[in-house]
Amino acid sequence: MKIVASAYENGDHACLIWFPADFQPIAGCRGFAIERTTNGTKKEYVRNFTGFSDTDTAPPAGQEWKWPIQRYLWWDYFVKVGDKVSYRVIPVTGSAASGSLQLDMASASAPTTQILISGQVSPHMSAYFNKGIIATQWVTRELQQEAGKAPPRTKLLEIITKPGNPLRDALSGLARIELLDTLQTALKNGSTIYAALYELNDPELVGMLTKFKKRANVILANGAFNPKKPDENKAVRAKLKKVINVKNRMVSSGHFAHNKFLVVCDKTGKNASTVLTGSTNWTVTGLCTQANNALIINDPKIAQAYRDEWDRIAAAGNVFPPALKTANSQKKSFALDNSNVTVWFVPTTAQQDMIDARAKIAAAQDGVLFLFFNPGTLQQNKANWTLLQAIDNLDASKLYIRGVVNQTIKGLTEGQEAPTKGAQHPVSVVTGGNKEHLTKDVLVPAAIKEKYGHWEKELLSVGVMVHSKVVVIDPFGKHPVLITGSHNLGPKASRANDDNMVIVEGPGARGLAISYAVNIIAIYQEYRWRSYVAQHQTDQTAFRHLQDDDQWQQGHLTNERGEMEFWMGKASATKA
């Protein structure tokens, strides 16, 4: 039976999905080989890092397929920006024990449509991500090489402060590259820039700002309010004030001046052209040890909306005057690239931003994917629901729902039947005063704490793990929607913070929504595996290596059909 396959990309990596056309197991199948063709000529197999036993030796170059992939969803992190790639998925049959593994070329998929690895998702919009998940095997291997006798956490914190370090560069990914490139291009063009920043300490970004001298205008907040340390940006503030224009935004307890946006204007500073927003704080940890995103929009009208907000915040000083809230409460929508872009700034007067975003979630037809950092606590009043609660109250039997929440939230990410911390959590929702435990796939980040098969012990975090604030709705449907920005997607941000939320929707948003969806599902699957390990660390019958029979297929084909069809773009797939 032929294999059906498709591939997507988001600049950082490619995502592949495949399945047998009849959804039936393939006799004798030990997994799949993925053949990558790069730029039309170079052919090679994507490497799997798990063998048929804990003591297996990895196959040599050219024979990577002898450790086949026993999955139907996979990621290729070995592509580079500018590559044009296509893939062919080939069943591997025979037996590893008898040395008879072979490629079943007759059942292979057709090559997928060639895709260009690029963060450019439409003519005027691009999205970029970092690789800031440190609880991964590749980071563990790199730290083992670099750390020596130093504790991994200590060594990592040292590494990420050193521009040019290969591990820093890898962790910060395209988000760092594109942020620096945006600044470098603006500098070369003689542009004036305006930034509103919550935190700032990254040496490369600080260095770039100083090159603009008085053409750089930065509203610099006091960061996370702490009575013992009321200004976490104190040192860099003093340094920059001698060189660039710095406006203080020293808000009081209960508030965050939480924006992280950059506007590029002409030499006069009056005509905006480009805005960079997203979740990425301009810090070493924001770039390197947290999952983050950056959205760049090249449009004068949208960029000017951010420029105008910069002026309003600058005029507000250290407080939140009524005029600021009133201006923020006006919906700002723009047509761009066959999509509609709505920009909300907060604080608002009556959660106008949240009302708009909840309505988008309620209209989901096929599926919702998300990443949350601190969206807020369980709210009894529907008018105060976080966007996590809005998703929680969707009909999970009719929708594909996957996501990661950075921390446990009482009554939401864990309930009475919740497994141990770090494992997969059910979601509970209050309905008529009773808690009803659902089966939506929501994870809280975990790490591999002890060696498990081929997997080494991992470093969990140096603080925040998932910092992106993203909701993707129906990425393959008729009306894709992306919600992102600096906004934590809860009522607290709406009423008390400086923040921005961007909603991009419509046919032209498809590429952008898929790009973010690919990022989300990769993060979800990383933590899903670690949740599995947390539950089965001492279970000797649990999966630790490839299965040398064809029975591994049944559970995947039975339980994951909806997921496979969703990623193939079949509407309402999970209703089947």
FINUMI-964622 format. One record per residue (C-alpha): residue in three letters; y, x, z. Coordinates in Angstrom, 2 decimals. Layout:
<recs>
ALA:Y:X:Z
...
</recs>
This chain:
<recs>
MET:0.00:0.00:0.00
LYS:3.39:1.35:-0.99
ILE:5.97:2.29:1.64
VAL:9.43:0.71:1.58
ALA:12.18:3.08:2.78
SER:15.95:3.23:3.17
ALA:18.42:5.82:4.50
TYR:21.91:5.75:5.98
GLU:24.33:8.42:7.22
ASN:27.36:8.82:9.48
GLY:28.52:12.35:8.75
ASP:26.64:13.68:11.76
HIS:23.10:12.88:10.62
ALA:20.96:10.69:8.39
CYS:18.93:7.73:9.64
LEU:15.69:6.66:7.95
ILE:13.76:3.40:8.25
TRP:10.48:2.59:6.50
PHE:7.38:0.38:6.71
PRO:4.34:-0.67:4.65
ALA:5.40:-3.40:2.22
ASP:2.72:-5.77:3.59
PHE:3.31:-4.76:7.25
GLN:-0.38:-3.92:7.57
PRO:-1.77:-0.68:9.07
ILE:-2.79:2.03:6.61
ALA:-6.42:3.04:7.02
GLY:-6.77:6.58:8.36
CYS:-3.00:7.10:8.68
ARG:-2.05:9.78:11.21
GLY:1.67:9.32:10.64
PHE:4.21:10.06:7.94
ALA:5.76:13.04:6.25
ILE:9.43:12.82:5.31
GLU:10.33:14.78:2.21
ARG:14.04:15.56:1.93
THR:15.67:16.39:-1.41
THR:19.07:18.05:-1.02
ASN:21.62:18.15:-3.84
GLY:18.98:17.08:-6.34
THR:16.87:20.23:-6.26
LYS:15.91:21.58:-2.84
LYS:12.81:19.86:-1.46
GLU:11.49:20.32:2.08
TYR:9.82:18.38:4.87
VAL:11.71:17.12:7.90
ARG:10.27:18.80:10.98
ASN:8.68:16.95:13.89
PHE:8.49:18.84:17.19
THR:5.39:17.10:18.60
GLY:1.82:18.06:17.74
PHE:-1.66:16.58:18.34
SER:-2.10:18.32:21.71
ASP:0.08:19.97:24.32
THR:-1.13:23.39:23.16
ASP:-0.70:22.89:19.39
THR:1.18:25.56:17.48
ALA:3.87:24.26:15.15
PRO:2.83:24.37:11.48
PRO:4.53:26.95:9.24
ALA:7.39:26.27:6.84
GLY:6.26:24.12:3.95
GLN:3.52:22.50:6.04
GLU:5.73:20.66:8.55
TRP:3.99:17.45:7.48
LYS:0.88:18.53:9.43
TRP:2.76:17.33:12.51
PRO:3.48:13.91:11.03
ILE:5.85:11.31:12.46
GLN:4.21:8.36:14.21
ARG:7.26:6.14:13.99
TYR:9.08:3.98:11.45
LEU:12.61:5.02:12.44
TRP:13.76:8.65:12.39
TRP:16.84:10.88:12.36
ASP:17.58:13.98:10.34
TYR:20.06:16.28:12.11
PHE:19.56:19.16:9.70
VAL:21.84:17.78:6.98
LYS:25.37:19.11:6.55
VAL:28.63:17.48:5.51
GLY:28.83:17.50:1.72
ASP:25.06:17.36:1.20
LYS:23.71:14.74:-1.18
VAL:20.27:13.79:0.10
SER:17.45:11.41:-0.64
TYR:14.12:10.96:1.11
ARG:10.55:10.05:0.31
VAL:8.17:8.85:3.03
ILE:4.52:9.82:2.54
PRO:1.52:8.68:4.64
VAL:-0.56:11.50:6.13
THR:-4.28:10.67:6.26
GLY:-7.43:12.46:7.35
SER:-8.05:14.07:10.74
ALA:-6.26:16.84:12.60
ALA:-9.44:17.66:14.56
SER:-11.47:18.27:11.42
GLY:-8.61:19.99:9.58
SER:-8.67:17.37:6.82
LEU:-5.06:16.13:6.99
GLN:-3.65:15.35:3.55
LEU:-0.67:13.67:1.91
ASP:-1.37:10.24:0.44
MET:1.02:10.57:-2.48
ALA:-0.20:7.35:-4.11
SER:1.16:5.32:-1.18
ALA:4.46:7.21:-0.86
SER:7.77:5.40:-1.00
ALA:10.08:5.74:-3.94
PRO:12.95:8.17:-3.24
THR:15.71:6.49:-1.29
THR:19.10:6.08:-2.92
GLN:20.94:9.40:-2.74
ILE:23.53:9.42:0.07
LEU:26.49:11.74:0.61
ILE:26.78:13.11:4.14
SER:30.38:12.31:4.99
GLY:32.37:10.53:7.67
GLN:34.53:8.88:4.98
VAL:33.41:5.25:5.09
SER:36.10:3.68:2.89
PRO:39.13:4.93:0.93
HIS:41.44:4.92:3.98
MET:39.10:5.01:7.00
SER:36.74:7.64:8.36
ALA:34.62:7.88:11.51
TYR:33.34:10.98:13.27
PHE:31.07:11.61:16.24
ASN:30.14:14.44:18.53
LYS:26.67:15.39:19.78
GLY:27.61:15.18:23.44
ILE:24.20:14.14:24.76
ILE:23.07:17.13:26.77
ALA:19.80:15.53:27.96
THR:18.07:16.61:24.74
GLN:15.47:19.20:23.88
TRP:17.67:21.15:21.50
VAL:20.32:21.62:24.19
THR:17.59:22.66:26.64
ARG:16.33:25.30:24.20
GLU:19.84:26.63:23.59
LEU:20.61:26.83:27.32
GLN:17.34:28.64:27.99
GLN:18.44:31.32:25.53
GLU:22.00:31.60:26.85
ALA:21.77:30.89:30.56
GLY:19.72:33.84:31.76
LYS:19.73:33.65:35.55
ALA:22.74:31.32:35.73
PRO:22.05:27.65:36.59
PRO:22.06:25.59:33.38
ARG:24.92:23.38:34.54
THR:27.09:26.38:35.45
LYS:26.33:28.08:32.15
LEU:27.02:24.94:30.13
LEU:30.42:24.44:31.78
GLU:31.25:28.04:30.92
ILE:30.08:27.73:27.31
ILE:32.08:24.62:26.44
THR:35.35:26.32:27.36
LYS:34.81:29.11:24.82
PRO:36.10:28.39:21.29
GLY:33.68:29.70:18.71
ASN:30.59:29.47:20.89
PRO:27.80:28.03:18.68
LEU:26.58:25.61:21.34
ARG:30.12:24.34:21.98
ASP:30.60:23.86:18.24
ALA:27.30:22.02:17.89
LEU:27.92:19.71:20.87
SER:31.46:18.82:19.79
GLY:30.32:18.05:16.26
LEU:32.51:16.52:13.60
ALA:34.76:14.79:16.14
ARG:36.23:18.15:17.15
ILE:36.35:19.48:13.59
GLU:38.21:16.45:12.26
LEU:40.61:16.28:15.20
LEU:41.54:19.92:14.64
ASP:41.71:19.40:10.88
THR:44.08:16.45:11.31
LEU:46.34:18.61:13.45
GLN:46.09:21.60:11.11
THR:46.97:19.49:8.05
ALA:49.93:17.95:9.86
LEU:51.12:21.42:10.90
LYS:50.83:22.75:7.35
ASN:52.76:19.76:5.99
GLY:55.58:20.16:8.46
SER:54.80:16.79:10.03
THR:55.95:15.53:13.41
ILE:53.21:14.21:15.69
TYR:53.11:11.71:18.55
ALA:50.17:11.57:20.97
ALA:49.37:9.46:24.02
LEU:46.75:11.22:26.12
TYR:44.87:10.39:29.31
GLU:43.45:13.87:29.87
LEU:44.06:17.23:28.25
ASN:42.48:20.64:28.87
ASP:40.58:21.74:25.76
PRO:41.81:25.23:24.82
GLU:41.66:24.70:21.07
LEU:43.56:21.41:21.18
VAL:46.15:22.73:23.62
GLY:46.61:25.74:21.37
MET:47.14:23.54:18.31
LEU:49.75:21.41:20.08
THR:51.79:24.48:20.99
LYS:51.98:25.50:17.31
PHE:54.03:22.38:16.55
LYS:56.64:23.38:19.14
LYS:59.26:20.63:19.30
ARG:57.61:18.69:16.49
ALA:54.91:17.70:18.99
ASN:55.67:14.73:21.22
VAL:53.06:13.96:23.88
ILE:52.93:11.22:26.49
LEU:50.70:12.86:29.09
ALA:49.22:10.71:31.83
ASN:48.09:11.77:35.27
GLY:44.42:11.08:34.45
ALA:42.04:9.47:36.93
PHE:44.15:8.58:39.96
ASN:43.15:10.48:43.07
PRO:45.40:10.62:46.16
LYS:44.24:14.20:46.81
LYS:44.88:15.18:43.19
PRO:47.51:12.77:41.83
ASP:47.95:14.72:38.58
GLU:44.81:16.20:37.08
ASN:46.89:17.41:34.10
LYS:49.34:19.33:36.29
ALA:48.54:22.82:34.99
VAL:48.56:22.00:31.30
ARG:51.65:19.81:31.76
ALA:53.60:22.75:33.16
LYS:52.40:25.00:30.35
LEU:53.22:22.58:27.53
LYS:56.63:21.49:28.81
LYS:57.92:24.95:28.01
VAL:56.92:24.59:24.35
ILE:56.64:20.96:23.20
ASN:58.17:17.60:24.12
VAL:56.18:16.13:27.02
LYS:56.87:12.73:28.54
ASN:55.20:12.03:31.88
ARG:53.25:8.80:32.41
MET:52.39:8.96:36.11
VAL:50.90:5.55:36.83
SER:49.92:4.31:40.29
SER:46.53:3.50:41.78
GLY:44.80:0.60:40.03
HIS:46.08:1.67:36.61
PHE:45.10:4.22:33.97
ALA:47.35:5.46:31.19
HIS:44.12:5.65:29.23
ASN:45.07:6.05:25.56
LYS:43.84:8.93:23.41
PHE:45.61:8.45:20.11
LEU:47.51:10.68:17.71
VAL:50.04:9.55:15.10
VAL:51.10:11.77:12.21
CYS:54.60:11.15:10.85
ASP:56.85:12.82:8.29
LYS:59.26:15.60:9.25
THR:61.79:13.11:10.59
GLY:59.24:11.47:12.89
LYS:60.21:8.04:11.59
ASN:57.62:7.34:8.89
ALA:54.03:7.22:10.14
SER:51.10:7.84:7.81
THR:47.91:8.49:9.83
VAL:46.50:7.53:13.19
LEU:43.51:8.99:15.02
THR:42.05:6.91:17.84
GLY:38.67:6.33:19.48
SER:37.10:7.27:22.80
THR:37.44:11.06:22.80
ASN:39.52:12.57:25.58
TRP:41.13:15.88:24.61
THR:39.04:17.80:27.14
VAL:36.10:20.20:26.99
THR:33.79:17.56:28.46
GLY:35.19:14.82:26.22
LEU:34.37:16.93:23.19
CYS:31.10:18.47:24.34
THR:29.19:16.66:27.09
GLN:29.88:12.97:26.52
ALA:28.92:10.71:23.60
ASN:32.24:9.98:21.90
ASN:33.76:8.89:18.60
ALA:36.95:9.37:16.61
LEU:38.33:6.88:14.07
ILE:40.93:8.05:11.54
ILE:42.97:5.48:9.60
ASN:45.26:6.61:6.80
ASP:47.59:3.66:6.42
PRO:51.36:3.64:7.02
LYS:51.50:0.14:8.49
ILE:48.69:0.64:10.99
ALA:49.93:4.11:11.88
GLN:53.41:2.68:12.42
ALA:51.98:0.10:14.83
TYR:50.71:2.98:16.97
ARG:53.99:4.83:16.58
ASP:55.87:1.76:17.83
GLU:53.53:1.49:20.80
TRP:54.19:5.13:21.61
ASP:57.90:4.31:21.83
ARG:57.24:1.32:24.08
ILE:55.10:3.36:26.46
ALA:57.64:6.19:26.51
ALA:60.38:3.71:27.39
ALA:58.24:2.21:30.18
GLY:58.28:5.41:32.23
ASN:55.65:5.19:34.96
VAL:55.38:1.39:35.18
PHE:54.25:-1.61:33.14
PRO:57.34:-3.77:32.49
PRO:57.07:-7.37:31.21
ALA:58.52:-6.34:27.84
LEU:55.59:-3.96:27.28
LYS:53.00:-6.63:28.10
THR:54.75:-9.24:25.93
ALA:54.85:-6.92:22.91
ASN:51.19:-5.95:23.43
SER:50.12:-9.59:23.53
GLN:51.12:-10.17:19.90
LYS:48.20:-9.86:17.50
LYS:48.75:-7.11:14.92
SER:46.54:-7.49:11.84
PHE:46.54:-5.62:8.55
ALA:44.61:-5.82:5.27
LEU:42.94:-2.52:4.37
ASP:40.03:-1.53:2.12
ASN:38.80:-5.11:1.67
SER:38.72:-5.59:5.43
ASN:40.99:-6.90:8.15
VAL:42.12:-4.43:10.83
THR:43.42:-5.87:14.09
VAL:45.00:-3.55:16.64
TRP:45.42:-4.64:20.23
PHE:47.40:-2.68:22.78
VAL:47.19:-3.39:26.49
PRO:48.07:-4.46:29.11
THR:48.43:-8.00:27.78
THR:49.72:-11.12:29.49
ALA:46.54:-13.23:29.28
GLN:43.63:-11.15:27.92
GLN:44.48:-12.00:24.32
ASP:42.57:-8.89:23.24
MET:39.42:-9.87:25.12
ILE:39.52:-13.45:23.86
ASP:39.64:-12.17:20.28
ALA:36.78:-9.71:20.83
ARG:34.56:-12.24:22.65
ALA:34.95:-14.64:19.72
LYS:33.66:-11.98:17.31
ILE:30.59:-11.41:19.50
ALA:29.89:-15.14:19.85
ALA:29.81:-15.43:16.03
ALA:27.03:-12.82:15.61
GLN:24.39:-13.90:13.12
ASP:21.93:-11.01:12.92
GLY:22.47:-8.43:15.62
VAL:24.73:-6.54:18.02
LEU:24.66:-2.86:18.95
PHE:26.84:-1.33:21.62
LEU:27.83:1.61:23.80
PHE:29.71:0.99:27.05
PHE:31.38:3.17:29.62
ASN:32.35:1.31:32.78
PRO:33.00:-2.11:31.21
GLY:33.39:-3.72:34.62
THR:31.41:-5.69:37.16
LEU:29.60:-9.01:36.77
GLN:32.15:-11.81:36.49
GLN:31.34:-15.40:37.47
ASN:34.26:-16.84:35.51
LYS:33.59:-16.92:31.75
ALA:37.29:-16.28:31.12
ASN:36.87:-12.84:32.73
TRP:33.63:-11.79:31.07
THR:33.38:-8.19:29.97
LEU:32.15:-7.68:26.42
LEU:28.81:-6.63:27.92
GLN:28.54:-10.07:29.49
ALA:29.53:-11.70:26.22
ILE:26.62:-9.88:24.56
ASP:24.36:-10.67:27.52
ASN:24.91:-14.37:26.94
LEU:23.87:-14.33:23.29
ASP:20.49:-15.76:22.32
ALA:18.26:-12.68:22.35
SER:15.43:-14.58:20.64
LYS:17.52:-14.89:17.49
LEU:19.35:-11.57:17.43
TYR:18.60:-7.85:17.33
ILE:20.39:-6.40:20.39
ARG:20.33:-2.73:21.38
GLY:22.67:-0.59:23.45
VAL:23.38:1.87:26.22
VAL:25.55:1.42:29.30
ASN:26.69:4.61:30.99
GLN:25.91:3.46:34.53
THR:24.00:0.78:36.41
ILE:25.99:-2.40:37.03
LYS:24.81:-4.73:39.76
GLY:23.58:-8.00:38.29
LEU:23.82:-6.76:34.72
THR:21.90:-3.56:33.99
GLU:19.47:-4.11:36.84
GLY:18.00:-7.13:38.58
GLN:15.27:-8.10:41.02
GLU:12.55:-7.05:38.57
ALA:14.33:-3.88:37.44
PRO:12.14:-0.75:37.26
THR:13.08:2.51:38.91
LYS:16.44:4.06:38.21
GLY:16.52:5.81:34.86
ALA:13.95:3.50:33.31
GLN:14.58:0.67:30.88
HIS:16.46:-2.17:32.55
PRO:16.37:-5.90:31.91
VAL:19.70:-7.69:31.79
SER:20.40:-10.57:34.14
VAL:22.89:-13.32:33.48
VAL:24.23:-16.01:35.79
THR:23.45:-19.46:34.42
GLY:24.01:-22.47:36.62
GLY:24.06:-20.19:39.65
ASN:20.57:-18.77:38.96
LYS:19.77:-15.29:37.73
GLU:17.73:-15.34:34.56
HIS:16.16:-12.03:33.56
LEU:16.22:-11.44:29.83
THR:14.44:-8.92:27.61
LYS:17.38:-7.42:25.77
ASP:17.05:-3.69:25.28
VAL:19.79:-2.15:27.41
LEU:19.38:1.36:28.73
VAL:21.04:3.47:31.38
PRO:20.95:7.21:30.52
ALA:18.14:9.33:31.92
ALA:16.76:12.84:31.45
ILE:13.31:14.41:31.46
LYS:13.08:15.71:35.03
GLU:9.85:17.68:34.77
LYS:7.95:19.21:31.86
TYR:6.17:16.47:29.91
GLY:3.82:17.49:27.10
HIS:5.91:19.41:24.55
TRP:9.15:18.31:26.27
GLU:10.95:20.66:28.64
LYS:12.94:19.68:31.73
GLU:16.48:18.65:30.76
LEU:19.96:18.76:32.24
LEU:21.11:15.16:32.70
SER:24.87:15.43:32.90
VAL:27.99:17.19:33.99
GLY:29.64:13.85:34.77
VAL:30.00:11.05:32.23
MET:27.15:10.70:29.71
VAL:28.12:7.88:27.34
HIS:31.88:7.54:26.95
SER:32.10:5.68:23.62
LYS:33.29:2.10:23.84
VAL:31.80:0.41:20.77
VAL:30.45:-2.95:19.67
VAL:28.97:-3.38:16.19
ILE:28.19:-6.88:14.94
ASP:26.09:-7.74:11.86
PRO:26.49:-4.35:10.12
PHE:24.29:-5.46:7.20
GLY:25.50:-9.07:7.15
LYS:28.16:-10.93:5.22
HIS:30.83:-10.28:7.85
PRO:30.35:-6.89:9.57
VAL:32.53:-6.20:12.61
LEU:33.39:-3.01:14.49
ILE:35.17:-3.03:17.85
THR:36.20:0.35:19.27
GLY:39.11:2.39:20.64
SER:39.95:3.74:24.09
HIS:39.57:0.29:25.72
ASN:36.64:0.05:28.18
LEU:36.07:-3.50:26.91
GLY:36.54:-5.29:30.21
PRO:39.27:-7.43:31.81
LYS:40.50:-4.61:34.04
ALA:41.61:-2.57:31.03
SER:43.20:-5.67:29.49
ARG:45.41:-6.42:32.47
ALA:46.09:-3.01:34.04
ASN:45.78:-0.04:31.64
ASP:47.44:1.62:28.69
ASP:44.72:1.29:26.06
ASN:44.06:0.32:22.46
MET:41.32:-1.72:20.81
VAL:40.66:-1.77:17.07
ILE:38.71:-4.57:15.40
VAL:37.70:-3.94:11.78
GLU:35.91:-6.80:10.03
GLY:34.99:-8.18:6.64
PRO:33.03:-6.93:3.60
GLY:34.98:-3.66:3.48
ALA:33.94:-2.87:7.06
ARG:30.25:-2.53:6.12
GLY:30.26:1.25:5.77
LEU:32.21:1.70:9.00
ALA:29.94:-0.68:10.92
ILE:26.78:1.04:9.63
SER:28.19:4.46:10.51
TYR:28.72:3.41:14.12
ALA:25.40:1.53:14.23
VAL:23.57:4.70:13.16
ASN:25.28:6.59:15.99
ILE:24.41:3.91:18.55
ILE:20.73:3.57:17.65
ALA:20.25:7.36:17.78
ILE:21.71:7.47:21.29
TYR:19.68:4.42:22.31
GLN:16.43:5.95:21.08
GLU:17.14:9.25:22.86
TYR:17.47:7.47:26.18
ARG:14.70:4.99:25.42
TRP:12.24:7.89:25.22
ARG:13.53:9.37:28.46
SER:13.14:5.99:30.12
TYR:9.53:5.94:28.95
VAL:8.95:9.42:30.38
ALA:10.53:8.41:33.70
GLN:8.03:5.56:33.99
HIS:4.98:7.57:32.87
GLN:5.60:11.08:34.22
THR:2.32:11.10:36.15
ASP:0.35:8.77:33.86
GLN:-2.13:10.97:32.02
THR:-2.97:8.17:29.58
ALA:0.65:7.81:28.40
PHE:1.88:9.21:25.09
ARG:2.42:12.96:25.24
HIS:1.42:14.06:21.76
LEU:0.36:12.64:18.40
GLN:-2.66:10.36:18.26
ASP:-5.51:11.58:16.04
ASP:-6.56:8.15:14.83
ASP:-4.88:5.26:13.00
GLN:-4.56:2.90:15.98
TRP:-1.02:4.05:16.84
GLN:0.33:1.86:14.02
GLN:-0.64:-1.54:15.39
GLY:1.82:-1.80:18.26
HIS:4.75:-0.59:16.16
LEU:4.02:-2.95:13.28
THR:3.50:-5.88:15.63
ASN:6.37:-5.32:18.04
GLU:9.01:-3.66:15.88
ARG:8.92:-5.71:12.69
GLY:12.22:-7.38:13.53
GLU:13.84:-3.99:14.08
MET:12.54:-2.63:10.79
GLU:13.74:-5.65:8.84
PHE:17.14:-5.59:10.56
TRP:17.71:-2.00:9.43
MET:16.62:-2.93:5.94
GLY:19.47:-5.44:5.89
LYS:17.47:-8.64:5.97
ALA:19.62:-11.36:7.53
SER:18.40:-12.93:10.78
ALA:15.37:-10.66:10.70
THR:14.31:-11.19:14.28
LYS:13.94:-14.93:13.77
ALA:10.71:-14.22:11.86
</recs>
